[in-house]
């Protein structure tokens, strides 16, 4: 659990404007008509409002927020933040709203006891990179709604936003042996190993067009053969001057190579990962792409 980065602040809201108008009308009625009942009602409502302001401010005291492990997301997608809320003073807290940046608020009707309440806050992943913390805002208008209290929490948790997989270039196979693709499957030979669906970015030379004419699905024939050569995904293999476009194409290649079961390595300025395959290797490559910095750093805090 983390302590708040800043204090608790109380603000008027649009309901306060209506309240002031009512109080002003009562004051005018009492002063113009010398009406003691109007004065009494005006002072009574004013006193209740002042007491409610104190309760509104106290509603956010004695609560703490933490954050669990954050699963990586792709740029342009949605990042899920597992938020943990807890009351530390044994009191009940009502009508809480938790948000991060411009994300949709997450409502907590009641928070009580010492048991942590787990929430999942969905926020847009706007920028790729590696981030060290998450800042959330908590607000409440309880009990009467005439004031808004707000408090910010800075939660330390390293998380990654991967580059958006984007690009139309095929995988950069280099010098495969005759009749053999770089994934170790030959497209001509003696032992037929079945078919699989065509993946965007693959060469269309190996598509079974006869089968495609029958079922309108692009399929590729596979022939068993010896293991192919390792595939290297290199920074210089992407013909672009935009670093972000290169990162997006490399991310696309990583997903394509993993989907085809290839052993692939990654080379970018400042990082080199030897050929391998599997989820662990995929996330290592994606983290290297997310952490890449060029002229300007990507920052250390989400949004």
MOFENVEN-V341922 format. One record per residue. N is the residue number from 1. RES is the residue in three letters. OMEGA is omega as a letter, one per 40 degrees, with the letter a starting at -180 (none if undefined). Layout:
n = (N	N)
res = (RES	RES)
omega = (OMEGA	OMEGA)
This chain:
n = (1	2	3	4	5	6	7	8	9	10	11	12	13	14	15	16	17	18	19	20	21	22	23	24	25	26	27	28	29	30	31	32	33	34	35	36	37	38	39	40	41	42	43	44	45	46	47	48	49	50	51	52	53	54	55	56	57	58	59	60	61	62	63	64	65	66	67	68	69	70	71	72	73	74	75	76	77	78	79	80	81	82	83	84	85	86	87	88	89	90	91	92	93	94	95	96	97	98	99	100	101	102	103	104	105	106	107	108	109	110	111	112	113	114	115	116	117	118	119	120	121	122	123	124	125	126	127	128	129	130	131	132	133	134	135	136	137	138	139	140	141	142	143	144	145	146	147	148	149	150	151	152	153	154	155	156	157	158	159	160	161	162	163	164	165	166	167	168	169	170	171	172	173	174	175	176	177	178	179	180	181	182	183	184	185	186	187	188	189	190	191	192	193	194	195	196	197	198	199	200	201	202	203	204	205	206	207	208	209	210	211	212	213	214	215	216	217	218	219	220	221	222	223	224	225	226	227	228	229	230	231	232	233	234	235	236	237	238	239	240	241	242	243	244	245	246	247	248	249	250	251	252	253	254	255	256	257	258	259	260	261	262	263	264	265	266	267	268	269	270	271	272	273	274	275	276	277	278	279	280	281	282	283	284	285	286	287	288	289	290	291	292	293	294	295	296	297	298	299	300	301	302	303)
res = (UNK	UNK	UNK	UNK	UNK	UNK	UNK	UNK	UNK	UNK	UNK	UNK	UNK	UNK	UNK	UNK	UNK	UNK	UNK	UNK	UNK	UNK	UNK	UNK	UNK	UNK	UNK	UNK	UNK	UNK	UNK	UNK	UNK	UNK	UNK	UNK	UNK	UNK	UNK	UNK	UNK	UNK	UNK	UNK	UNK	UNK	UNK	UNK	UNK	UNK	UNK	UNK	UNK	UNK	UNK	UNK	UNK	UNK	UNK	UNK	UNK	UNK	UNK	UNK	UNK	UNK	UNK	UNK	UNK	UNK	UNK	UNK	UNK	UNK	UNK	UNK	UNK	UNK	UNK	UNK	UNK	UNK	UNK	UNK	UNK	UNK	UNK	UNK	UNK	UNK	UNK	UNK	UNK	UNK	UNK	UNK	UNK	UNK	UNK	UNK	UNK	UNK	UNK	UNK	UNK	UNK	UNK	UNK	UNK	UNK	UNK	UNK	UNK	UNK	UNK	UNK	UNK	UNK	UNK	UNK	UNK	UNK	UNK	UNK	UNK	UNK	UNK	UNK	UNK	UNK	UNK	UNK	UNK	UNK	UNK	UNK	UNK	UNK	UNK	UNK	UNK	UNK	UNK	UNK	UNK	UNK	UNK	UNK	UNK	UNK	UNK	UNK	UNK	UNK	UNK	UNK	UNK	UNK	UNK	UNK	UNK	UNK	UNK	UNK	UNK	UNK	UNK	UNK	UNK	UNK	UNK	UNK	UNK	UNK	UNK	UNK	UNK	UNK	UNK	UNK	UNK	UNK	UNK	UNK	UNK	UNK	UNK	UNK	UNK	UNK	UNK	UNK	UNK	UNK	UNK	UNK	UNK	UNK	UNK	UNK	UNK	UNK	UNK	UNK	UNK	UNK	UNK	UNK	UNK	UNK	UNK	UNK	UNK	UNK	UNK	UNK	UNK	UNK	UNK	UNK	UNK	UNK	UNK	UNK	UNK	UNK	UNK	UNK	UNK	UNK	UNK	UNK	UNK	UNK	UNK	UNK	UNK	UNK	UNK	UNK	UNK	UNK	UNK	UNK	UNK	UNK	UNK	UNK	UNK	UNK	UNK	UNK	UNK	UNK	UNK	UNK	UNK	UNK	UNK	UNK	UNK	UNK	UNK	UNK	UNK	UNK	UNK	UNK	UNK	UNK	UNK	UNK	UNK	UNK	UNK	UNK	UNK	UNK	UNK	UNK	UNK	UNK	UNK	UNK	UNK	UNK	UNK	UNK	UNK	UNK	UNK	UNK	UNK	UNK	UNK	UNK	UNK	UNK	UNK	UNK	UNK	UNK	UNK)
omega = (a	i	a	i	a	a	i	a	a	a	i	i	a	i	i	i	i	i	i	i	i	i	i	i	i	i	i	i	i	a	a	a	a	a	a	i	i	i	a	a	i	a	a	i	i	i	i	a	i	i	i	i	i	i	i	i	a	a	i	i	i	i	i	i	i	a	i	i	a	i	a	i	i	i	a	i	a	i	a	a	i	a	i	i	a	i	a	a	i	i	i	i	a	i	i	i	a	i	i	a	a	i	i	a	i	a	i	a	a	i	a	a	a	i	a	i	a	i	i	a	a	a	i	i	a	a	i	i	i	a	a	a	i	i	i	i	i	i	i	i	i	e	a	i	a	i	i	i	a	i	a	i	i	a	a	i	i	i	a	i	a	i	i	i	a	i	a	a	i	i	a	i	a	i	i	i	a	i	a	i	a	i	i	i	i	a	i	a	a	a	i	a	i	a	i	a	i	i	i	a	i	i	a	a	a	a	i	a	i	i	i	i	a	a	i	i	a	a	i	i	i	i	a	a	a	a	a	a	i	a	i	i	a	i	a	i	i	a	i	i	i	a	a	i	i	i	i	i	i	i	i	i	i	i	i	a	i	i	a	i	a	i	a	i	a	i	i	i	i	a	i	i	a	a	i	i	a	a	i	i	i	a	i	i	a	i	i	i	a	a	a	i	i	a	a	i	a	i	a	i	a	i	none)
